[in-house]
Amino acid sequence: MKINFILYLFISMVPLFAQWTLERETFIPPEYYVGDLVKLELVYKLEESLELKPQGEIPKQDWINIENIQVNQQNNKLFVSIKFRSFYPGTRTLPSFDIGGYELQGISIFTSSVSEQEGLSEIKGLRDPIQLPGSHLLLIMLLIALVLVPFLLFYLLGYAYRKIKAMVALFKRKAPFRRFSRLMVQLQQHEVLKDARSFYTRLSVGLRSYLTDRTQVDYNSCTTRDMVRKKINGIDRTQWKKIIDILKIADMVKYAGEDSPLDEMEKNLLFLQEVAQHWEEDEKNAYL
């Protein structure tokens, strides 16, 4: 009797399970991850006509958020659209819900996980920046730089100061030679060579000033006779005697009215230029 009752109950429920058939199931997007908004479209073929009533409330679960359920019937087709967000990775079954007097149930979904795809078994916490690779070496280099930079800056400033000081000293030391060279160029002018007295007056004054500035010995107030007994380092005796002879000729032209040939004046200029040039070069090599 009990077996006959169960068999009768099962036979009476067959039309309920057979009244619709799932034809198509579409996930948009096909692959989705935790927290993604997904649209599930279901198409059922109706074996018999259904009379849908107003839908019940959307079921609520802690692992999923079903945002919207839409049901549309067209002839023998039933279209169901479900929008949801899953917060649990893996395969799960949607809760059953009322679509208008009929329970829709047994719908499975699969939510992908980024960590599982990349082979991460657990999420690692953030590391302290000081533990990043190379951070200790960078810190050591920074400390060394902070210590060395002041010394390096002090050395560079000192080096720059010494170089500038040497350049200024060289410029001052070369000033007498530059003035004497300009005088030699001026005395080579044809107009100047016409007047022997003016030529030797300027030559004598310029030569004495050059010797005074270069040696820091007063040759401006010395007489030519006094200069015979003097000696200048860098100028040999033969050259010094020739310089004295030129000054004697200048005295004779200026004070005794004697004349000097043009070729003699040109030779004297050339000699003084060569002596001054060699003197400057010898002293430059001595400083190197």
Secondary structure as UniProt FT lines:
FT   HELIX           2..17
FT   TURN            18..19
FT   STRAND          20..28
FT   TURN            34..35
FT   STRAND          37..46
FT   STRAND          64..74
FT   TURN            75..76
FT   STRAND          77..86
FT   STRAND          90..93
FT   STRAND          97..98
FT   STRAND          103..104
FT   STRAND          108..112
FT   HELIX           114..117
FT   TURN            118..119
FT   HELIX           129..131
FT   TURN            133..134
FT   HELIX           135..187
FT   HELIX           190..193
FT   HELIX           196..215
FT   HELIX           224..228
FT   TURN            233..234
FT   HELIX           237..255
FT   HELIX           262..287
//
